[in-house]
């Protein structure tokens, strides 16, 4: 009690210990007075601290006897909550909440909402508390009894900072017990969703190639057939985003412009007509006489794609997952909630029962993402598409491999040898064709000679005529009398860009390496030697000569679609299409071969033709 007195006194609050026994609660008069006593103490800013009166307890062994109306502090708390008609009961533990097994075991998962019918048979409890008669079993029993009586209960950590405040603020911490919980939790849990996607993907892989192709064609038809319905839902999202004051660049990415559905359907049909990607023999080797090894292509497994704003990304990603035979979990931004929901419904309705609509799961709650990111045993790859902050948060929160890019800081360098008309067309297209895209030009670099002969001024006038706002580096801002940028590494995603003057192609390359994001960079030049220097030395996922950065796109590359553009250097780089969603496996065909210490094997290691 001395500790309670010290802590509460810091808040100008007094604490008072009330000792009770099991027999007290058998006294009807005591129970009637209990509520009034507690209310009077609270009115006087006195916090009652209840404990069992061990001095007069009739228990034979205080830490082992679990008989009576209450038998430990947890059951006492539950009993008091009932008697005092509490609005909420918080039970503090030494762990975050109720887990499916002992928290120390790696496969144990935190249960956010307890549903007796679901979890009672799934939970494995560890040892009971080292002090007292209780443990998590006692807490669960007390919480369930109180919840059945209509009092919500949260079991959470007593060691975590501000855990009680977070509970009172309605944040998702610990484990919630509520008598109506079974009515709320209609969505499949994160693990169940991922497992279902994997099972469906295996059924998809077992289909004949023409059957997988037909699914894609059916998806394309379904999108076109439901275009008016999709348009209504998308317009509702756009209107809500505008009303909420979202940035114009986000609203632009959110809108499905006229012709977009037809364009998406066309891309899906192109994807369907591509060469079958699954089960391709990439290499055949004779290891020994009659022992043939094949390296073949196969799906990665289950993909988790987290994307912001763009509902058309859902269509592209889903079609690529079907073509590559992968299971898929999608989490879109809340601003595209209606669009994502209708697109998901239309696409999954075209998936036959032999595969199952759970091949593609739509995650609707942001709170589910942390749980999904822990499923490194069921999810094989995470691809975040969104802001730098989103990508960084995901990379820091998971053991699952992450593929993607954080920023799209794309450069166009105009060399002194450039054809000025070609340069104007490329610069304007790279900036204004779709300013919100990650492959739009954000920085224009110009050779110093063009600042002297008037070519730089012509480029600037063209950009300003198109309504592009300009910031300059130290050299350009001084010469052009435009505001100086605070940061070269900045993705505007709008009708704004940075301009800077550089000495030559090597200075341009150094600038790109220092301030770029290794996404897409372009040189405009007629001098082939200079162009080759740029193409060979710029270390970006895509490097172009005399072509707009806007060409860096899965559909334009002939990939059919893309799940995103990767700036990673492992597995896939640049626009990621079907090939980037595949891995390999080894198939060995023998005729009773055994190793036997390699004594009876004559290795030939002969390369064979891919077609036997």
Helices and strands as residue ranges (DSSP letters): H 2-9, E 14-20, G 22-26, H 28-43, E 46-52, H 73-83, E 88-93, H 116-119, H 136-148, E 152-157, H 163-168, E 175-177, H 181-184, H 190-205, H 209-225, H 227-243, H 248-254, H 260-272, E 281-288, E 291-299, E 302-307, H 311-324, E 327-331, G 334-336, H 337-349, G 357-359, E 360-362, H 368-373, E 381-385, H 388-396, E 410-414, H 420-432, E 441-447, H 448-452, H 455-465, E 469-472, H 474-480, E 496-502, H 505-515, E 520-524, H 528-537, E 542-545, G 549-551, E 564-566, E 574-576, G 579-581, E 582-589, G 596-598, E 603-608
